[in-house]
Amino acid sequence: MTVDAYGDLWPGCPVVFGVWDWWYPDAAGYVVVDPAYPYDLDVMEFEGRPLAVKSLPCILE
């Protein structure tokens, strides 16, 4: 899976618990992540294979 992350990506930021958006790959395994908020990413796997990407909103304080 190839992930292109656009927007305001903040790796390692504290995130809002229990809130996320799913982003799924197309048939070629390409995912574009572009939420309208600052975010961190989490790649979800199933049986060792990447399945989807979650964008997790950062806590802004």
C-alpha positions in Angstrom: 0.0 0.0 0.0 1.2 3.5 -0.9 0.0 6.4 1.2 0.1 10.0 0.2 -0.6 12.2 3.2 -1.8 15.8 2.5 -2.9 18.6 4.7 -1.7 19.2 8.2 0.0 16.0 9.2 1.4 16.1 12.8 3.1 12.7 13.5 3.1 11.8 17.2 0.6 14.5 18.3 -1.8 13.7 21.1 -5.1 12.6 19.4 -8.8 12.8 20.3 -9.7 9.4 21.7 -12.3 7.4 19.8 -12.5 9.8 16.7 -11.1 9.0 13.3 -11.8 8.8 9.6 -11.1 5.8 7.4 -9.2 6.0 4.1 -9.2 3.0 1.8 -6.8 2.0 -1.0 -7.9 1.8 -4.6 -7.4 -1.4 -6.6 -3.7 -0.6 -7.1 -3.1 -0.1 -3.3 -2.9 3.7 -3.4 -4.4 5.8 -0.6 -4.8 9.6 -0.5 -5.3 11.0 3.0 -6.5 14.6 3.1 -8.6 15.5 6.1 -9.6 19.1 7.0 -8.0 19.0 10.4 -4.5 18.5 11.9 -3.9 14.7 12.2 -1.7 11.7 12.8 -1.9 8.4 10.9 -2.5 4.8 11.9 -2.2 2.0 9.3 -4.7 -0.8 10.1 -3.6 -4.4 9.2 -5.4 -7.7 8.9 -3.4 -10.9 9.0 -0.2 -9.0 8.3 -1.5 -7.1 5.3 -2.3 -3.3 5.3 -6.0 -2.9 5.0 -6.8 0.9 5.5 -5.5 4.1 7.0 -7.1 6.0 9.9 -6.6 9.8 10.3 -6.7 10.7 13.9 -7.5 14.3 14.8 -4.9 16.0 17.0 -5.8 17.7 20.2 -5.1 21.4 19.7 -4.3 23.3 22.9 
